[in-house]
Amino acid sequence: MKDEVFDIEFDYKGKHFQLKVKADLPVGPEPFGADYDIYLDRKHKYTINECRNEDDVNCWEVKKKPKDDEDPEFAQAIGKAINKYYS
């Protein structure tokens, strides 16, 4: 595993977000299944795991969920922003 830290920016429900991401990336011939710790205002808000569903399609599993008063779909928007960062 190797660590990588980067920033992502995206819009969600009319608001602009800039988040810090700490990635725990696997290394090897077919690296997959990275964990991403997401920080907002210097607080650890989410942990997201990149995975593949039964159809071998990229998906996001939220390992550490947001508080009840936060929109759970926000984590999926973060996953899409991470995909854009790496593309």
N, C-alpha and C positions, 0 to 999 in steps of 0.2 A: 504494500500500500504506500501511496505517497500523498502528501498533503498539498493542496493548492488553495490559495485565498484569492477571491476576485469579487468585483462589484457587478451587480446587474441593475438595470433600470427598465421599467415598464409601466404602462398605464393599466389601471384596473378600476372599473366602475367610475370613470371620470377623474380619478386621482393619479398623480404620478408618484412612483415609489423608487427609491434607491436603496438596495439591500446589500449587505455584505454576506458572502457565501464562503464557508470553509468546507472544501471537498476532501473526502477521504477516498482517493481513487485507487482501484485495484490495478496492478500491473501484471502483464503476461501476454501470451499470444492472442487471447480474446478477452480483454478486460471488460467487465460488465458488473453492474450491481453496486455502483458507487453510492455512498452516503453523503448527504449535503446538510450541513448545519446552517440555518438561516438566521441572521441577526438583523433586528430592526431597532434602531435607537440604542445600539450596543447591548441589547438583550436577546438572549437565545429564544427564538419564538417557535421554530419548527425544526424537525429533522425529517428529511425526505429521502427515500430510497428509490433509485432508478431501477426498474424491473421490467420484465416482459410478461405479457399475459399469455393465455393458452394459445393464442394465434400468433405468438412470437412478435407482438407489436409492443413498442415502447410505451410504458405507463409509469405512473408515479404513485408510490405507496407512502402515505404520511405516517411516520413512526412516532413522532411527538406532535400531538395535535394542538391547535391553538386553544385559547381559553374560550369558554362558551359564548362570550360576547363578540367574538371575532368570526368573520365569515370563513367557513371551512373551504370554500371554493378558491379562496385566496392562495392556498397552498398549491393548487393546480396551476394557477396563473404563474406562480414562482417556477414551477417545473417547466412550463413553456418558455419562460425567460432564460432558464438555464440551457435549454435546448438551443435557443437562438445564440447564446454566448458561444457554444461549442460548434455551431455550424458556420 
